[in-house]
Amino acid sequence: MMLDRFDRLLPLAGVLAGLLFVAGLILLRNDPPSETAVAETFSYWQDNRGQHQIIALLLTPLMAFLLIFFGAGLRRRLERGSGDSGYGTVAFGGSVLAAATFALVGMLEAAMTNAAHEGNRQAVYTLNQLHSYDWLGWNAAFAAVLLTTGLGARRNRMLPAPLAWATLVIGASLLTPLGFFGFILLPLWLIVVGLWLSRGQKMTSLEPAAV
């Protein structure tokens, strides 16, 4: 059976999410860490209100939206040739959790910029403390996505062996003190895997269905 256009486009959501992820990392690179003093934290969010409103109201919602579709694409590919292994279900669940975390980051960014505009220093500082540890949600979510994708790919060969092993290594690193380096590699992983699966979807769509 020929795959429809919607199925073929699902992996490309990961490519777009990866590109937005890169943009987000660049825009957020100067965010004040949790150790920053109250006055300095407030000053930063007050001075950069416009930039962070774009992140809050446009970038993070789009990231959340795209990750749900990418997760659906992963689930469909992982379930092929793997039977009822559960890899696809866990990968999709991790994608939904990652999407929820990005939505939460958007809410925190919007709240901080609004509090800074209203002159509420303590609210800005408290929200920034939460914002400083949002990576905990990301790491847990993406670790689930990458580990199950890597394991599933080793089983049904939906990814080349080197890419499947790299997926496992990056996913495992997210659960260790080296998680920062794995997190930096996530945008590249989304782009590469999204492109590969999109290519694979087109090729698979030309194959006859198994009897």
N, C-alpha and C positions, 0 to 999 in steps of 0.2 A: 504494500500500500504506500502510495506517495505521501511524504510528509507535507503538511500544508505550510504556507508561508509563515504563519505565526510560530510554529515549532522551530523553523529554521532561524528565526530572528531572536529567539530566547537567549542563546549564548552571547549574542552581540550586546545584550544589556550589560553583560560583565565587562565588555570592552569600554563602553561608555562610562560605567561605574568606575573603572580603573582610571580613566582620564580625569574624571571629576575628583577622584581620590587624590591624584597628583596635585591638582589645583588646590584642593583643601589643605594638603600638607604644606604647600608653599604659603598660602594665606595665613595659616595658623602657626607658622614657625616661630613667631615672636610672642605668642601668648604667654602671659606671666605664669610661672610655676607656683606651686602651693606655698613655697617659702617666701614669696614676694610680700612686702609690707602692704598694709591696707591702703595707704595713700598712693603708692605706686601702682597698685592693682586698679584702683579707682581711676587714676589718671589715664592708664592705658585704655580701658574700656570706654572712657569718655572721649578720648582723642581718636579712637578708631571705630567709632559707632557705625559709620556708613559701610565700611568694609565688612563688619561682622553682621550687619543686617542682611547683606547679600548672601553671606554664608548661611545665616539662620533661615531666611525665607525662600531661598532658591536652591543653593548647593546641597544642603543636607536632605531636604525633602526629596530632591531628585535622586540622590544616592539611595535613600531608603526605597523609593519606588523601583529603581532599576535592580537592586539586589533581590527583591522578591521575584522578579521575572527571571533573573539569572539562576536563582535557587531552583525555580521550577524546571529550567532547562537542565540543570545538573541532575535533578531527581529523575527526569525522564531518561537521560543517558545512562545513569548509574543502574537503573532498573533493567536495562537491556542486557541479557546474558548473565545476570547475577541472581535471577530468581527472587525469592522473598528474603533478601539478605539484610535489608534495613539500611543499607548505605545511603540510598536516595532519600529516605525519610529523615535521617539524621542531618544530611547535608542541607536539605530544604529547611529543617528546623533551625540549623545554625544560621542560614541566610536570613530567615525571618528575625532571629535575635539580633543579627548584625544590623538589619534595617531598622529595628526598633531602637537600637543604640544610636544610630545616626539621627533618627527623629528626636531622641532625647537631647542629643548635642545641639540640634537646631533650637529646641525649646530653651536650653540653657543659654545659648548665645543671644537669643531674642530677649530673654529675661534680663540678662546682664546689661545689654545695650540700653534697654528701657530704664532699668534702675539707675544706670550711670547718667542718663539724660535727665532723670528726675532728681539727681543728687543724693541718692541713697547709698552711701559708702558701705555700710555694713552688709546690705543685701548683695551688693556687687562682690564683696570679699567672700561671703558665704557661698554664693553661686560659683565663683571661680574655684573654690576649694573642691566642689563637686566636679566641675569641669576638668580639673587637673587629673582626676582619676577615672575619666570616662573610658580610658584605654582598657580597663579591666573587663568591661563588657565586650569591647571589640575583640580582645585577645581570646576570650572564651568562645565567642561565636565563631570567629574565623578558624580557630583551632579545630572545632567540630567540623566545619566545612572542609578544610583542607585534609585533615586526617582521614575522614570517610571517603573523600574524593580520591585520595591517593590509594587507599586500600581497595576501593571499588575498581579503580582504573587498573590496578595490578590483576584484578580478577577478570574483568571483561575487556581489557586492552583498549579502552576508549581513549587513552592518552599514550603516547610513546613512553617506553620504560624510563628513560632519563627524566622526563617531565613528571611522571608519576612519583619517582623517588624524590625529586626536588620538592614536590607537593607535600610529601610526608615529612621531609626534613623541616620545611618552613612551618608546617602545621605543628610539629612537635616543639619547635623552638618557641612558639607562642605560649607554651605552658612552662617555660623556664625563664631564668633571669636574662636570657638572650632574646627575649620576646620583642624588644625594641627593634632589633635588626630584622626579625621576621616581619614585623609590622611595616617596616619601610619597604619590604619586598612585595607586600600584598597588592599594590596597584599594578606592578608588573605582572604578577601572577594572574590577576583578573583579566588583563589585556591578552596575555599569551594564551591562557586556557580558553577564554571567550573566542578568540580568533580560531584556535585549533578546532574547537567543538563546532563552530559555525561551518568551518570547512568540512568537518566530518559529517555534519547534518546533511549538507548538500550531496556529498558522495553517497551517504547511506540512503538518501531519498530515491536514488536511482536504482537501488538494489531491490530485487523481488522480495516480498514478504516470505518469511519462513513458513512452511506448511506444518 
